[in-house]
Amino acid sequence: SATALFTVWVLFGTPVSMPGGPRKRPIDRTPEWETKSHSFSAGWIPMVAGESHKITEKEVGNGLKLSGEPFGRQGWYYDAKVASEGVEDDEILLFNPSNNPNGADKVFRSHQVAKWKARGGKVPSSEWIPKDALDAARKGTAFYQMLQCSDGHWAGDYGGPHFLMPGLVTVWYVTGKNEKFLSKDKIAAMKHYLLVHQQKDGGWGTHIESPSTMFGTTMSYVALRLMGQDPESKSMVRARAFIKGQKGALYTASWAKFYLCVLGVMHWDGHNVIPAEFWMLPNWFPFHPGRLWCHCRMVYLPMSYLYGMKFVYPQTETDPITIGLRKELYCEDYDSINWNATRHWVAPMDNYSPKPWTMVVAQDILTYWEKYGGSLKNTVRTWGLKFTVDYMHAEDLQTNYCDIGPVNKVLNMLSAWVANGMDSKCEPFQRHILRIPDYLWIAEDGMKMQGYNGSQCWDTSFALQAISEAELCDEFPEMTRKAYKYFERTQILSTETSQSTAAFKYEDEIYRRQYYRHVSKGGWPFSTSAHGWPISDCTSEGLKAMLCTEDFKCIKEWKQKPKMTMQRLKDAVNVLLTLQNFDGGFATYENNRGYGWYEALNPSETFGDIMIDYSYVECTTASLTGLVAFHKKYPNHRGDEIKKALSDAKSFLLRIQRSDGSWYGSWACCFTYAAWFGVNGLLLCGESISSPNVRRAVKFLKLHQNENGGWGEDFRSCFDKKYAKEGMKVYGDEQGSGIVPTAWALLAIMLSKNIEDKECVDKGIKYLMKRQLSSGDWPQEGISGVFNRSCGITYTAYRNVFPIWALGKYARQFLPAVTKAKSQ
C-alpha cells in the first residue's frame, strides 16, 4: 500500500537533512595577505546592558527609548579623550592578517582585564603552573572570569563575513549619510577594517579566511568608495583589477547585485525577479514563502518589497560616486549592457551552490511575468507589497528593531524609510538607528558588522556548563551568580520588562499564524531576549545552564537569587518539544514547513541548503540534553513525551551518521564538533558506551588525532564536506592541530568513559595543557564557526570555553571512571 511504501522510505531512504558530501568541487584556492602590521586607533570603549541603552539614546538623541531587556546588549562608543591618551600596550592595536586574519579580541579583553584590576580583582600569576588537568581548568576559569560583563554574559567577536557591513554602508549612504546612523569615527574604523583585510590579489573573501571572491570583493569595493576612498588609491586600483579580471561586476553573486541595483549602479533588469505577490498565495500552497527557513524568508521579504518598488537611490544620476562606480565596476560601457542577458551570470568562485535548471527556468518564467503580467501583476503586486510592509513592521516590533539578522536588519531599515516617503525622521527609521550599535564590534582589525547582534547567550551557556562540569562554580561564586541572573533575565517574553513590549502582543496565536512565527515564550535566544527569536539548541543550553548550577552552594544559599518559577522551566520544555521534526531530528527556529525539493529553487549561488529548516545533529542532541536534564529533576512533567522524543531522535541520529562513523557539523568546523553532539545524542537515546555506532564515531576521531595529541580542521571541512586534514596547520600549530577542535574531539571520546581510549585522551589533555598561555588564556587560532555550508564566522569565546570544559570533564568524570574500571 502507499502507506507501507511511505513508511519504508521514511525508515530507509536518504534523510532530507543529510548534507551529503564530499563535494565534487573542493575549494582549490588559498587566501594570501601582504606581510604587514596595521595599527588601529585607540579610544573605543565597550558598553553593555542598561549602560549601553543610556549611551546609545544620548548619542542618537532622537527622544526615543530602546525597548526590551537590556541584559546582554553589547556595543562600542568612541571617546576622543581616551583616544588622545592612547593605550598602555600598543600591541593591543596591531593586526597582521598574514599571521592570522582572525582577530584575537585584544581590544575588548584588555578593557575587561583593566576593569577587573581596577576593582581589585586578582589576576592569574604567570608563576602559577597548573599541576594537573583540573588545575589548568581552574586557571583557565580564573582568567575567563575577568572577561565577564557586568550583567553576567560573556561578550566577544562574532564577525567574519565580509558581505554584511557593506550592506549597512549602502543603506547609510542612500538614506542620506546620517551622522547619527554612522558617525565619522565609525566610518573611519570600518574603512580600516576593510583595508587591512584586502588580500594580495586585490580582493576580499566572502569571509576572513576565504580566498577572494567576487561577492566579497564587489561588496567591499563599493563600501569603501561610498565611505570616501579615493578610486585611484592603491587599494582601489588593485581591487578593480581583481573585479575586472573576473569579467566585472556582472559576474558577482546575486546578493551583491541586489545592493548594486538599490544603489543605481546596476539596472534592475540585471537581477532576477523577487515577486512580492508570492506572499498572496494561499498558505496551503506547496511552495509558499511562509514555509521557507526563517533566515531565508526574512531576507527575501524586504528584498521582494524593494524589488517590487524598483527602488533606486534618488541621487544616483547626479552623485559623482555612483556615476564613477558605473564606470569602475564593469568591463563594458554601462549604457551598452544588455542587463536581462546577465541575470544568471556568476563567477565560478562565487558559485558554491549552482542554481539547478529548475530555478533557472522558474526565474526565466518570472521574467516574462514581470514584463507581460500587465494589470493582473500590478494588482496582486500591490497587495503583496502592502503585506510585506506590514510583515516587516511586525518583525521590527517582535525583535525590538534588532531583526533576526544583519541582512534583513539593514534591508528592513531601508524598506521602512522608503515606505514612509523617504523621511529620515519617521519613527520606524529612527528606531532602527538605535539598534545599529547592537551589530557592530571593535577588535584590533577595526570595526566590523557581526553575523547577529552577538552570540552572548550561546557563549555564556557553554561557559557556565563547562565550569559546572569542572565543579568550579563554588570557587567562583560571584561569576556564577552573575551568569545565573543573566539567564533568568534572558528567557524570551518571560520577564516583566519583555512582557511590557510590543513584542509580547505578537505571541498571541492569531499573530503567530499571520506572520509565520513559531512559539517564542519560554525559549532562550542565541543573543539577547530583546532579539526575540528562540532557537532549539539555545533554548536547551539556556535551560541546562540554569539547571546545572542550582545544586551548587553559591546558588542554593544565595539570598538574592532571582525567582525562576517552575512554569518558566515548563515553558522552555514546551518550546523544545514543539521543535522536533517529522524525521525525529530537531530544527533550528521552527519545524520544517517545506520539502526537500525546495532546494531546487535556491536562488542564492553562494550558500547551500538555506531553503527549509532542516534537522541537524547539533540541534537534535542539544535539545535532547535539555529535555533529559529537566526530566531527571522533574520526571512527572511530560515524561512520556520526552521519552518518545528520545526514541524518535535516535532513529534520526543513526540515519544521518556516515558510514565512517562521523557526522557533518553544520554550525561549526566541523566533524569534531558534530561528533561531540552525535556521540552524546546516541548515549542519551539509550545506545551503550560499547555500541558499534558509538565505537565507529570514536574510531573516526582517533584516526584523525595528530602525533602531538591534538586534532585540527578548518572551515574547509564544512565547505568541502570532507575532513580537512592538517586543517589548523596555518593558524594552529605545525602538525595542523588546534585547541578548539581538540577540545571537541576529547569531549566526544570521553563521553563513553572507555578505558580503551585513555591513551588517546591523555595525549589530547596534555596538548591542551601545553598550549595554555601563562595568563590562563589560550591563543586565538582559526575560525571556528560556519553557516550555510560555505561561510565561516568567528567565536572568540570558544578558545577559552571548550578547553576548560574538556579539562574539567577529564578530571571530574573521565579519569575517575577509567581508573575505577581499571581497578576492577
N, C-alpha and C positions, 0 to 999 in steps of 0.2 A: 504494500500500500504506500501511498505518498507519505504518510506519517512515518512509516518504518524507514523509508529511504532518507527522509529528512533527519531522523534520529541517527542513522549511520553516518551521514555527512557531518553532523554536529560532533559526533564522538571521534571520527577518524579522519575527517577532512582537514586540510591545512587551515589553521585558525586565521580569521581575517586580521587578527592582531599580530600575526607572525611577521616580523620585519624583513625576513629574507636575508640574502647575502651569501657569500661575499659579492660585492659589486663587480660587474664585468669591467668597469672603467674606474680603477682606483685612482686616487689623487696622484699625479705624476710630477708635481712641481713643488718646490720648497721656497719659503719666503727668505728674503735676504735684505739686511739693512746696512747702511753705512756705519762704520765703526766710529761712533761719535757720541760723546756725552752731552746731554742737553740740560740746562738749568732752568727750573721753573721758578716763578715768583713767589715770595712769601706773602703772608697777610690773610690767608684763608683759614677760617675758624669753623669747626663743625658745630652744628646746632641740632638739638633733639627735643622731641616731645613738646610740652607746653611752652618751653622757651622758644622753640622753633616757630610756633604759631605767632607768638608776640613779635618776633623779629621779622617774619615774613609780612605780617599785617602792617607793621610800621614801614617796611621798605616799599611795599606796593602802595600803601596809603590811599586805597580806594573806598575806605569806610566799611568794607565787608569783612566778615569774620569767617575763619576756617571752621568747617563743621566736622563732626566725627571725633572719635577718640584720638587724643594727641599722642598716646603711647605708641612708640615705635617710629614715629615720623623722624626722618633724618634729612639733613641738608647742610649747606655751607653758605656763609656770608663773608664778604670781604671787608677787612678793617685796614684802612690806609696807615693808621698809626702803627699797628702791628707790623705791617709791611715795611715801614721805614726802620723798624728795629731789627729786622732780619731774623734769622734763626740761629740757634746755638751751634748746630751742626749742618754745614752746607750740603753734606752728603744726602741729607733727607730730601733735598730738592733735585738731585741728579738722577737722570734716566738715560740709559743706553740700550736701545732696543736690540742692538746686535748681540748683546749679552743675554737679554731676555725681554721680549716685548710685553711680558706680564708685569705690571707694576706691583710692588710689594706692599702697597698701602702705607708707605712710610709716613706720609703727612698726618693721616688720621691717627696712626698708632703713636706717633711722637706726641701729639696733643694729649691723648688719653694717659700716656705714661707721665707726662708733665703734671696733669691734673691729679693723678694718683699721688705723686710725690708731694704736691702742694698740700694735700690733705693729710700728709704724714704717713702715707702707706709705705709698707716695706717692699723693696724691690729685690727679686731673687738674686742672690750673690753669684758672681761668676766662679767663686770658690766652692759653691755647692755642686759637688759631683754626685749625681744620683747613684746609689749603691745597688739598685735593682729596678725592675720594671715599674713597680708601684711608686717608687721614689721619683722616677722620671715623669710619671703621670702627675705626681704631686707638684713637681717643679713646673711642668707644663701648665698646670692649672693656676699656680701662683703667678705665672706670667700672664696668662689669659684673663685672669680676673681684673687686671689693670686696664684692660681694653673695654670692659663692660660700661655701657652708657648709664646715665643717671636714672633712667626709667626702667632699667633691668635688661634691656636687649643688647645684643652684640651687633654693632654696625660693621659694614665692610663694603668693599668694591664689588658691585655686581654689573660691571661693564663688560666690554669685549667686542660686541658687534660694532662695525663702523658705519652702518647704514642708518642708525637711529638718530643721532644728533643732526645730521644734515637735513632730515625731515623737519625737525624742530626749527632749525635755522631758516629753512624755506618758508615755514608758516610765519615766523617772526618777521621775515622780510616782506612778504606780500601783504601782511596786515598792518604795515606802517612802521616797522622797526622801533616799536615802543620800548623806551628805556626801562620801563617797569617790567616788561616782558623779559628782556635780556639786557642787562647793564653792560656798559663798555668793558668793565672788568671781567665779566663772564665771557664776553665775546673774545677778549684777548686770551683768556685761559682756554677757550675752545679752539681757537686758531693754533695755539701752542700744541694742544693735543694732536690735532690732525697733522701738523707739520712734522712732529717728532716720530709719527708712525708711518710716514711715507717710506716706501721701500726703494731699493737701489734701482729697480726698473721704472721708477716714477709713479707706480701705482699704489693702491691700498687694497688690502684683502677685505673679504666680507666680514671678517673678524680679525683680531690682533695676531693670531697665529696662522691665518690663512695666507697662501700666496696671493698675489694681486689678482683681483677680478675686475671686470667691467662694472659690476654692481657697486663694489666698494669704491672704485676709483671715480666713477662718474658722480656719485653722491658726494664724495669728499671734495672733489674739484669744485663742484657747484657751490657747496657750502663755503669753501674758502673764498671764492670770488664774491659771494654775497656778503661776507664779513670784511671785504675790502682788500683782499690780497691782490697785489699787482699782477696782471696777466703775464707780464714779461719777467717776473721774478723767476729765479732758478727752479723753484719747486713747481710752479705752474707750467713752465716750459716743458719740464720733464714729464709732468702728468699728462699734458696734451699729447706728447709724443707717444705715451702709452695708449691713450684713448684712440688716437688715430692709427696706431699700429694694429689695433683690433677692428679697424674699419669705421671707427667713430661711434657716437652715442646711439646710433640706430641699432646697435648690437648689444646694448646694455639690457639688464633684466627688466621685467615688466613693472616691478615696483619703482624702480628708478625712473622709468618712462613716465609713470604716473605723476611724479613730482615735477618732471620736466614740462609736462602738459599744464599743470597748475601754474607753473612759473611763466608759461607762454614761450618756452624755448623748444617746444615740440608741439606739433598740431595734434589735436585730439583724434584725428583720423589715424594717427600712428599708434594708437592704443586700442586694444580690443574692448568691445562693448562691456560695460558693467551695468546691467539693467536694474534700476531701482524697482521696476514693475514686477520683478520676480517675488518681491515681498507680498504682492497681492494674490499670489497663488493660494489655493486652499491648503490648510495645514496638513490635510491627508495626502497631498500630492507627493509622489515618491521622491522627487528631488525638490526640496524646499529649503531656502537659506536658513530657516529656523532649525533645520536638522544638522547643520554644519557644526564642527568643533567650534567652541565659543571664540577662541582666538581668531580663527579664520573668519567666522561670522562677523565679529566686531570690527575687524579691519575692513572687510569688503562692504560693510554697512555705510560708513562715511565715504568710502570710495565710490559707491553707487550713487550717493547723493551728489558729490562733486562732479562725477562724470555726467550724470543726468542734467545738471545745471550747466555743463560745459564751462565751468568756472575757469577764468584766466586772470592772472594778476592784472589789475586795471591799468598800470603804467608800463606794461611790457613793451609797447611800441615806441615809447619815448625814453625809457630808462637806459642809460648807457651800458649798464652791466648786462641786462638781458639782451640788448642789441649785440653786445660783444659775445655773449655766450652762444648766440645763434651762429656765429662765425667760428668760435673756438671748438665747439663740440663735434663738428661734422667734417667729413672729407669732401662733401658736396656743397654746392651753393644752396643755402637754406630754402630759397624760393623755388628751387628746381626739384625738390624731393617729392616723390610720389608716396605720400605718407601711408596710404592704405596698403601699399605693397610691402611695407616694412613691419606690419603688425606682429608677425611671428618670428622676426629676426632676433637671434640671440647668440652671443659668442659662446663657443664650446665651454669656456672656463666658467660661465655662469649657469650652464645648463645641467645642473645636478639632477633634476627631475624632469627629463624631457616630456613635453606635453604629448599625451597619446593622440593618435589620429582622431579619436572621438572628440577630444576637446578642440582640436583644430577645426574639425567640421562644425562643431557647435558654435564656435566663435565666428566662423565664416557665415553661418546662417544668421547669427545675430547682427552681423554687419548689414545684411540685406534688410533685416527688420529695422535697423537704425535708419537706413536710407529710404525705405519704401513703406514703413509702417503707417505713415500718414496720421490721420486724426485718431485712429484707434490707439496707436502707440502713444500719441500725445496725451490722450485721456488717461490711459492706465498709468503712464509715467507720472502724471500729475498726482494721481492717488499714491503711487509708490513713493514719490519724493516727500509728500506730506507725512507718510508713515515713517520714513527714515528720519526726518527731523524730530518727530515725536519719540521715536525709539532712542535716538542719540541723547535726547534730553533726559529720558528715563535712565539711561546708562550713566549719565553725568550725576544725576541725583542719587542713584543707588550706590555710587562709589565716591560720593562727596567730591566729585570732579577729578578724582585720580584716574578713573577709567581703568580697564583691565590691563592695558599695557602701553608702551610708549608710542607705538604706531597709531593706534586708534585714539590715544590721548591727543596728539597734535592734529590729527585729521578731524576729530570731533570738535576741537577748538576752532579750526578753520571753518568748519561747517556752521558752527554757531555764529561766527562772525558774518558769514555770507547770508545765512538765514535771517539775521537781524539787520539786513540792509548795509552790511559792511561798516557797522557802527562799533568802534573800539570801546565805547563807553557802555555798551549794553551789558547787563548783569551777567549773563552766561559767560561771555568772553572774559570779563573781569574776574569771575570766579575761577575760570581756567588758569588765569595768570597766577593766582595764589598757589596753585598746585604744581607749577613748573619746577620749583626747587626740589620737590619730592623725588624727581627723576635725575637730578644732577649730582655727580660725585667728583670729588677732587682727590687726586693722587699725585705722585711725583711726575707723572706724564701729562698732567694738565686736567682740564675739566672734560668729563665725558657724560653721555646720557646712558643711564643704566637700562638693562633689559626688563625692568619692572621698577616699581618705586622702592626697590630694595628687596633683600632676602632675609629680613630681620627675624620673622617668626620661625622660619625654616632653620636658619643657622642656630638660633637660640635654643630651639627644641633639641637639636642634636647635642649641643654643648651640655645642656642640663642632664640629658640621658647618659652622656659619656662620663660626666663627673659622678653621677649617681651609681653607675655600674662599677666605677672605681671606688665607691663607698667613701667619697671625699667630701660629701656635702656638709657634714658637721664640722669639717676642718675649715670650711669656707662659708660660714653661716650667712653673712651679710650678702654675699654674692648670690647664694641660693635663694634667699628670701626675695631679693630684688627681681630675680628671674621668675620666681613663682608669681609674684604680683603682676609682672608684665603679662604672663599668660592669662591670668584672671581678667585683665583689662582688655585683652586682645581677642577674646572669643567673640565672634561676629554677632551683632544685634542682640547681645546678651547683657549689656550694661546699661545703666540709666542714661549715660551720655549717648551711646549709639542708638538707643531706642527713642531718643528725642530728635533724631534727624529725619529728614525726608525719606531716607533710605528705608526706614522701618515700615513705612506705608506699603512699599513695594514687595514686602514679604507676603502680603495677602495673596491668596491663590489666584484671584482674578487677574492681578497684575503680573504674577509669575507666568501665567499662561499667555497673557497678551504680549509679554516681552521675552518669552522663551527662557526664563530663568529657573534654575533648579532651586530647591530649598536652600536657604543660607543660614538661618538662625541656628546657632549652636556649633557651627563649623569654625575651624581656625584657618587663617589665610596664610599665604606664602610670605606676606609682608606685614601689613597692618590691618587692624579692624576697620579703619576708615576706608580702605580699599574695597572691602566688602565682598570679594569673591572667595568662597571657601573651596578648598581642594581636598580630595580624599586623603592623600598622604600627609598633607599639612594638618588636617583635622586630627588624624590619628597621632601624629608626632606631638601635637599640642596637648592632646588628651593624655598621652603617655608621660609627657614632661611633668604634668601636674600629679599624676598618679604615682610616678616613681619616686617622688620626693616626699610624699605625705607621711611616710614612716620614719623619716629622719627626725632626730631630736629638734633640730633647728626649725622645723616646720610644725611638728606636733606641739611644741611648747611655746610657739610664737603667739604672744597675746594679741598682737595687732594683725593676725593672719586674715587676709581678705576672705569674705564669705563666698565659698564655691558650693552652691546648692546641688543636691542630688539631681534636681530637674535639669540643671545645665549640663551635667555629665550625660544624662539620658538624651538630651538634645544632640549632643555630639555623636552618640551611638546611632541615633536616628539618621543623621546625615550620612554616616558611613554605610549603614545598611541599604540606604537608597541608591548608593553609587556602584553597586555590583552589577556588572553587565550580564547579558544572557549567556555568554560563554564561560562564566564563573570568575572571570577576572574583574578588576576594578579599574574604572576610568579615572580621568583627572577631575574635571569640574562638574561633569554631567554624565548621565548614562549615554551610551552611544545611541543616537537617534537616527542615524543613516545606515548606509550599506557599504560593503567593501568596494562596490563598483563606483562609488563616489570619487575614488582616487583617479579614475579615468577622466575626471573632469577637473583635475587640479590645475588652476590657472597660473600657478607660480612655478617658474622653472628652477628657482633657487632652493626651494625647500621640499622635503619629502614627507609624505604621509601626514598631511595637515587637514584633511577634509572632514574626518569624523573623530569622535573621542574614543580612540582605541583602548583596549585593556593593556596594561603594562605590568611587567613583573615587579617593578618598583612600587607602583601604586597598590598592587594587589597585596603584596606582603606587608607593606606599611599599614594598610587598612586592617589586615588581619591581626597584626601585633597590637594595635589599639583595642580592637574588639576582645582579644584574648586577655589583655591586661585588665580591661574593665570587667570581663566575665569572672576572672579569678577573685576580684574583690566583691562583686555584686552578681552572684550566679543566678539570682531569681528574676533578673530583668532581661527579657527577650532571649533567654538562654537557648531555646530550640532554634531560633532564627540565626543566632551566632554560630551554632554547631552546623547548621545547614550551609551557612556562608563558607565555613571552613571546608566542608565536603565538596562544594561546587568549585571552590578556588583550587583545590588540589588537582582536579582534572585539568584546569587551565594551565597551571604551573608545569605539569608534566608534559602537556602537549606543546608548550612553547619552548621547552628545553631542547637545545640542539643535540644532535647525536654524539658530539664530543663532550657532552656534559655541561656546556656553557649556556648562558643566557646573554642576549644582547641588551645592553643598557641604553635606554632612550634619553635619559636626563643627566647623565654624567659619563665620563670616559673610563671605561665602558663595560668590558667584560668582568673586570674585578669588582666593579660597583654592582653590577647585576647579580654576580654570584653571591654576594653578601645577602641580597634580598631573596634570591632563588632558594638557597640552602635554608635560610631561616623560614621561608614560607613552607617548604616541604616538611620541615620538622614540626612546625605549628599544626600542619594538617594531618599529622599522625605518622609520617614516614619515620622509620627508625634511623638511628645515627649510622647504622651499618647498611642501610638500604642501597641497592645498586645505583639508584638515581642520585643519592647524596654522595656516594663514593665517586661516581663519574665526575661530578662537579668538583670535588676536591682534587681528583687526579688531574683534571684540566688545569687547575691553578698550580699544582705542584710542578707540572710540566713547564710552566712559564716562569718559575722562580729563577732569578739570576744567581750567579755564584756568590755574590755578596749578601744574599739573603733577601733582596728586595724584588719588587715587581715594577714594571713600568709600561705604560701605554699612554698615548695622547689622543687628541681629537680625531686622528686618522682612523682609529679603531671604529669610531662612530660613523665617520664619513664612508669608509670602505666596507664597513660591516665585517671586519676581519681583525683579529688581534694584531695590533701594531707592535711587532717585536722590536725591542730596544726603543720603544716609543719615547722614553724620557732621556735619551742619550744627549739631546741638545740642551734641554732645560733642567734635567735631573743630574745624574752622575755618569761617570764614564762607562758603566755597564748598562746604562739605559734603565736604571731603577729610579723610582720616585717615592716620596714619602706617602702621598695620599693613596695611590694605587696599592702600595704595600700594606697600608693600614686596612684598606677594604678587603684585600685578599686574606689577611690574617683574621679579620672579623668573621669572614665566611668559613674558613677552615676550623677556627676554634669552636664554632657552634656545635660541632659533633663531638667535641671533647674526646677524640680518639687518640689513644697512645701511639698509634702508628704515625701520627702527624707531628709528634713532639719535636723531632729534629728539625723539620721544616719550619715549624712555628718558632722554635728557639732562634733560628738563624734570622728570621724576619724581625723578631723583637730586638735582637742585638743591632740589626740595621737601623731601626727607628731610634734606638738609644744613641747610637753612634752619630746619627745625623742631627740630633738635638743640639741647638746652639747654647752657648754658655749663659745666655739670658733666660733660657727656658722656652724660647720660641723655636720654630723650625723655619728653614729658608723657603722663600717663595719659589716655586718651580713652574711647571707648565700649566696651561689652562685645564680646569677640572670639569667644568660643566659643558653641556651641549643641549641644543633643542632642534627639533625638526630635522634630525639626522645630520645636518651639514654645518651648523653654526655653533662655534664654541662660545662659552660665556664664563665669566670669572666668578669664583667663590674664594675670596682670600681667607675666609674663616676655616676652610677645610684643612689647611696645613696645620692648624692647631687642634681642632676638634677630634679628627679621626685618629691621629697618633695617640692622643690622650685616651681615647676610647679603647683602642687596641691594647695599649699597655695596661690599662686598668682591668680590662676583661681577662687578659692573660694572668695577671696577678691574683685576681679575686675568684675567677671561675675556672679557666682552663688548667692552670698549673695545679691547683688543689685536686681537680678531678682526675687528671692523668697520674698524679702522684699516688692518689688513693688506689687507682686501678692497678698501678704497678706493684703496690704492696700486697694486693690480694692474690 
